[in-house]
Amino acid sequence: MDTPDRAADAGRFAALTVPVHHASTLTFATTRAFLDRRTQLFDGYSYGLYGTPTTRALEDMVARIEGGSRSIAVPSGLAAVTGPLLALLRAGDRVLVADCVYGSTRDFCTEILQGMGISVAFFPSDADSIAGLLTPATRLVLLETPGYYTMELQDIDAIAREAHAVGALVMADNSYGFGLSNLFTHGVDIVATALSKYGSGHSDLCMGSITVADDALFRRIKLGISRLGIGISADDAYLVIRSLQTLPVRLAEHARRTAPVVDWLARRPEIDVVLYPHSVGPQRDRHARFFRGGHGLLAVRLRQGSLARLSAMLDAMQVFRIGASWGGVHSLIAPFDLSTARRTASVARSGWLLRLHVGLEPLDSLLADLDAGFARFNASS
Ligand SMILES: *Cc1c(COP(=O)(O)O)cnc(C)c1O
């Protein structure tokens, strides 16, 4: 083994950080290289929009975390889902979608894809088979597990086997499981993740990633994305690179703080079910098959609720803030009306859910805030 020549190293700039490259125009050494610049789309550099050393460094980190080979960074979690759908689907194709997907994903499928002549069918959020819905036109199956707000888990392995048997690709929104999973080992072909959550971890930017394990699929999606004219800023890429270095520590700490909150909530008379499949409920084993742990996101189904009682509870909370985009250091709470959001039977089809994100504030203050909130909930009618 070579011994590093530490004397020759003197004066070298040896920061531990990735440089932030701002660029639109890139220049080329020769006419030939300029004319061939599109060949640089996948591995080289041709224009700031298509990648810089900073965005490529981020994509490499994300690909490693997800267990894939290549990632594409895009401006939001939603774009990470919609980009592959636009790149891969054509009129006449059919796509199957888990009923529990993120609301804007659902709207994209029903408003944009159906408008393009792509047929969309939803299947139950806790499905272990989609055999009855697969047709020769089915090109893609979209999973989100655990589901948005309602936390049901699909059986990824079983669904992927069925989908692959008819030649369909499987895409999963892994915003929940980022840093805790390798969905490729369960048959997923495309992993779409909202880095706006724990990936960035501080509620200060939006970003998403598309990760694959197959190079041909990477090229198809990257080409499609390059035609949409979307890209990410170098500064935002840098912020996510910085946050990813503490990702395992933050996930573990959010999980450690969430355990006593889950126990406390499970004893509340106002609560019917605590939805935290890492440690409670009938889908614990399925969760353990896909994810190495939990984190700070959970939901509870209320025995009874009304907008008035929820408003009395939430509007005066002191530590929990009302908001949806979880994954930062702050605790959040958000109501969800089941009666308007699901098509197929799953956890329930009516009633109110509260989703909580347990942040890094002192645990005592979180429990006191919830306790006072339930007192207001009960005093209101
Ligand atoms: C937050 C989230 C998204 C959307 O991410 P944005 O960056 O806000 O567009 C998509 N899917 C899931 C599961 C999410 O939690």
The ligand as an SDF file (V2000), in Angstrom:
LIG
                    3D

 15 15  0  0  0  0  0  0  0  0999 V2000
  -44.3130   14.9650    0.5900 C   0  0  0  0  0  0  0  0  0  0  0  0
  -44.6360   13.8160   -0.2570 C   0  0  0  0  0  0  0  0  0  0  0  0
  -44.6860   13.9460   -1.6350 C   0  0  0  0  0  0  0  0  0  0  0  0
  -44.4660   15.2480   -2.3430 C   0  0  0  0  0  0  0  0  0  0  0  0
  -43.2110   15.8010   -2.1400 O   0  0  0  0  0  0  0  0  0  0  0  0
  -42.9950   17.3580   -2.5300 P   0  0  0  0  0  0  0  0  0  0  0  0
  -41.5370   17.5330   -2.4700 O   0  0  0  0  0  0  0  0  0  0  0  0
  -43.7470   18.1320   -1.5040 O   0  0  0  0  0  0  0  0  0  0  0  0
  -43.5590   17.5300   -3.9040 O   0  0  0  0  0  0  0  0  0  0  0  0
  -44.9690   12.8260   -2.3830 C   0  0  0  0  0  0  0  0  0  0  0  0
  -45.2150   11.6520   -1.7900 N   0  0  0  0  0  0  0  0  0  0  0  0
  -45.1810   11.4900   -0.4690 C   0  0  0  0  0  0  0  0  0  0  0  0
  -45.4400   10.1580    0.1210 C   0  0  0  0  0  0  0  0  0  0  0  0
  -44.8900   12.5660    0.3540 C   0  0  0  0  0  0  0  0  0  0  0  0
  -44.8600   12.4020    1.6760 O   0  0  0  0  0  0  0  0  0  0  0  0
  1  2  1  0
  2  3  1  0
  2 14  2  0
  3  4  1  0
  3 10  2  0
  4  5  1  0
  5  6  1  0
  6  7  2  0
  6  8  1  0
  6  9  1  0
 10 11  1  0
 11 12  2  0
 12 13  1  0
 12 14  1  0
 14 15  1  0
M  END
$$$$
